[in-house]
Amino acid sequence: MENKKSFILYTDIESTVNELTNDEAGTLFKLVLAYVNDKNPNIEDYDKVIRVAFRPIERQLKRDLNIWINKKNVRAEAGRLGGLAKAKNAKQIVPNLAVNDTVNVNVNANDIYRQFVHLSISQKEYLKLLNEYKKENIDEVLDSIENYKNNKKYKSLYLTAKKWLKRNQSNQSTPINDPLVEYVNKQMNVSK
């Protein structure tokens, strides 16, 4: 029964079970347990009285199983949709890494650096901005775009951020001489 750990046995079968002898009631109960534990008992092996008593129980167990499967599927779909919504609104931030003599970094150019609503910026696009602007300024502009009430009209977070950063010339700085940024850029150029 689909790996279920329990089942419902309804009290309205009491009148039927009371008509059985104790041995027949015990046999019926064992048949029900074998059935719900997927042991596939051959019902034709039992005498007519047990078969007659078992048939309504079997039909009710099948109805209950169908209800349980439907609920399970609905809940699984709701959980899947909730997880997708949560992932869609999540921010992904590149961690601050300590730079040692040797650095091992695997970068997938399609990885998302940050995403909100309908806009996202890849790590590759973020690194392009890092070559021209300070990290703090970029993150500040990304926060501003995220909080801007009319951001729904924008199509590209990278192009919007670049435009906003250009507007404020004081945000510009000389290219960063960060060993990690240089290493990641080098790795990205090698993987093209």
C-alpha positions as CSV (number, residue, x, y, z in Angstrom):
1,M,0.0,0.0,0.0
2,E,2.5,2.5,-1.2
3,N,4.8,2.3,1.8
4,K,2.2,3.5,4.2
5,K,2.8,2.9,7.8
6,S,-0.8,2.9,8.9
7,F,-4.3,2.4,7.6
8,I,-7.9,3.2,8.8
9,L,-10.2,0.4,9.8
10,Y,-13.7,1.7,10.2
11,T,-16.0,0.8,13.1
12,D,-19.0,0.1,10.9
13,I,-17.6,-3.4,10.1
14,E,-18.3,-4.4,13.8
15,S,-21.7,-5.9,12.9
16,T,-20.1,-8.0,10.2
17,V,-17.3,-9.2,12.4
18,N,-19.6,-10.0,15.3
19,E,-21.3,-12.5,12.9
20,L,-18.0,-14.4,12.6
21,T,-16.6,-16.9,15.0
22,N,-13.4,-15.8,16.8
23,D,-11.3,-18.0,14.5
24,E,-13.0,-16.5,11.4
25,A,-12.5,-12.9,12.8
26,G,-8.8,-13.7,13.4
27,T,-8.4,-15.1,9.9
28,L,-10.1,-11.9,8.5
29,F,-7.8,-9.7,10.5
30,K,-4.7,-11.6,9.3
31,L,-6.0,-11.3,5.7
32,V,-6.5,-7.5,6.1
33,L,-2.9,-7.2,7.5
34,A,-1.5,-9.3,4.7
35,Y,-3.3,-7.1,2.2
36,V,-2.2,-3.7,3.6
37,N,1.4,-4.9,3.9
38,D,1.5,-5.8,0.1
39,K,1.9,-9.5,0.6
40,N,-0.7,-10.0,-2.1
41,P,-2.8,-12.7,-0.4
42,N,-4.9,-14.9,-2.8
43,I,-8.4,-14.1,-1.5
44,E,-9.7,-17.2,-3.4
45,D,-7.8,-19.4,-0.9
46,Y,-10.1,-18.3,1.9
47,D,-13.6,-19.7,2.5
48,K,-16.7,-17.9,1.3
49,V,-17.5,-16.2,4.6
50,I,-14.1,-14.6,4.9
51,R,-14.2,-13.4,1.3
52,V,-17.6,-11.8,1.7
53,A,-16.5,-10.1,4.9
54,F,-13.3,-8.9,3.3
55,R,-14.6,-7.4,0.1
56,P,-16.1,-4.2,1.6
57,I,-13.0,-3.7,3.7
58,E,-10.8,-4.1,0.6
59,R,-12.9,-1.5,-1.4
60,Q,-12.6,1.0,1.5
61,L,-8.9,0.5,1.8
62,K,-8.5,1.2,-1.9
63,R,-10.6,4.4,-1.7
64,D,-8.5,5.5,1.3
65,L,-5.3,4.7,-0.6
66,N,-6.4,6.8,-3.6
67,I,-7.2,9.8,-1.3
68,W,-3.9,9.4,0.4
69,I,-2.0,9.3,-3.0
70,N,-3.9,12.4,-4.2
71,K,-3.1,14.3,-1.0
72,K,0.6,13.3,-1.1
73,N,0.9,14.5,-4.7
74,V,-0.8,17.8,-4.0
75,R,1.5,18.4,-1.0
76,A,4.6,17.4,-3.0
77,E,3.6,19.8,-5.8
78,A,3.0,22.6,-3.2
79,G,6.4,22.0,-1.7
80,R,8.1,22.0,-5.1
81,L,6.4,25.3,-6.0
82,G,7.3,26.8,-2.7
83,G,10.9,25.8,-3.1
84,L,11.0,27.3,-6.6
85,A,9.6,30.6,-5.3
86,K,12.1,30.7,-2.5
87,A,15.0,29.9,-4.9
88,K,13.8,32.6,-7.3
89,N,13.8,35.3,-4.7
90,A,17.1,34.2,-3.0
91,K,20.2,36.3,-3.2
92,Q,23.4,34.6,-4.0
93,I,26.5,36.3,-2.7
94,V,30.1,35.5,-3.6
95,P,31.9,34.7,-0.3
96,N,34.9,36.6,0.8
97,L,37.8,34.2,0.3
98,A,41.2,34.4,1.8
99,V,44.0,34.4,-0.8
100,N,46.9,32.1,-0.2
101,D,49.9,31.3,-2.4
102,T,47.9,28.8,-4.3
103,V,44.2,29.3,-5.0
104,N,41.9,26.6,-6.4
105,V,38.7,28.1,-7.8
106,N,36.3,26.5,-10.2
107,V,34.1,29.0,-11.9
108,N,31.1,28.3,-14.1
109,A,30.5,31.3,-16.2
110,N,26.7,30.7,-16.1
111,D,26.5,30.8,-12.3
112,I,24.3,33.5,-10.9
113,Y,26.0,36.0,-8.6
114,R,22.8,37.7,-7.6
115,Q,19.1,37.4,-8.5
116,F,15.9,39.0,-7.5
117,V,12.4,39.1,-9.0
118,H,13.0,38.9,-12.8
119,L,16.6,40.2,-12.9
120,S,19.9,38.4,-12.4
121,I,23.5,39.0,-12.9
122,S,26.0,36.3,-13.6
123,Q,29.4,35.9,-11.9
124,K,31.0,36.6,-15.2
125,E,29.1,39.9,-15.6
126,Y,29.9,40.8,-12.0
127,L,33.6,40.3,-12.6
128,K,33.4,42.6,-15.6
129,L,32.0,45.3,-13.3
130,L,34.7,44.6,-10.8
131,N,37.3,45.5,-13.4
132,E,35.9,49.0,-13.4
133,Y,34.3,49.7,-10.1
134,K,34.7,48.9,-6.4
135,K,32.9,45.9,-4.9
136,E,31.1,48.1,-2.3
137,N,29.8,50.4,-5.0
138,I,28.6,47.6,-7.2
139,D,26.8,45.9,-4.3
140,E,25.3,49.3,-3.3
141,V,24.0,49.9,-6.8
142,L,22.6,46.3,-7.0
143,D,20.8,46.9,-3.7
144,S,19.4,50.2,-5.0
145,I,18.1,48.6,-8.2
146,E,16.5,45.8,-6.1
147,N,14.7,48.4,-4.0
148,Y,13.8,50.6,-6.9
149,K,10.0,50.4,-7.3
150,N,10.1,50.6,-11.1
151,N,12.7,48.0,-11.6
152,K,10.2,45.8,-13.4
153,K,10.9,47.7,-16.6
154,Y,14.5,46.7,-16.7
155,K,15.6,43.7,-18.8
156,S,19.2,43.2,-17.8
157,L,20.6,43.7,-14.3
158,Y,24.2,43.9,-15.7
159,L,23.4,46.7,-18.1
160,T,21.2,48.6,-15.6
161,A,24.0,48.3,-12.9
162,K,26.6,49.5,-15.4
163,K,24.4,52.5,-16.4
164,W,23.8,53.4,-12.8
165,L,27.5,53.1,-11.9
166,K,28.5,55.3,-14.9
167,R,26.1,58.0,-13.8
168,N,28.0,58.4,-10.6
169,Q,31.6,59.0,-11.8
170,S,32.8,59.1,-8.2
171,N,32.1,55.4,-8.1
172,Q,34.8,54.7,-10.6
173,S,38.2,53.6,-9.5
174,T,41.3,52.2,-11.1
175,P,41.1,48.5,-11.9
176,I,41.4,46.4,-8.7
177,N,44.7,44.5,-8.3
178,D,43.1,41.7,-6.3
179,P,44.8,38.3,-6.8
180,L,41.6,36.4,-6.5
181,V,39.8,38.5,-9.2
182,E,42.9,38.2,-11.5
183,Y,43.0,34.4,-11.0
184,V,39.2,34.0,-11.7
185,N,39.5,36.2,-14.8
186,K,42.4,34.1,-16.0
187,Q,40.5,30.9,-15.4
188,M,37.4,32.2,-17.2
189,N,39.5,33.2,-20.2
190,V,41.2,29.7,-20.3
191,S,37.8,27.9,-20.3
192,K,36.4,29.9,-23.3
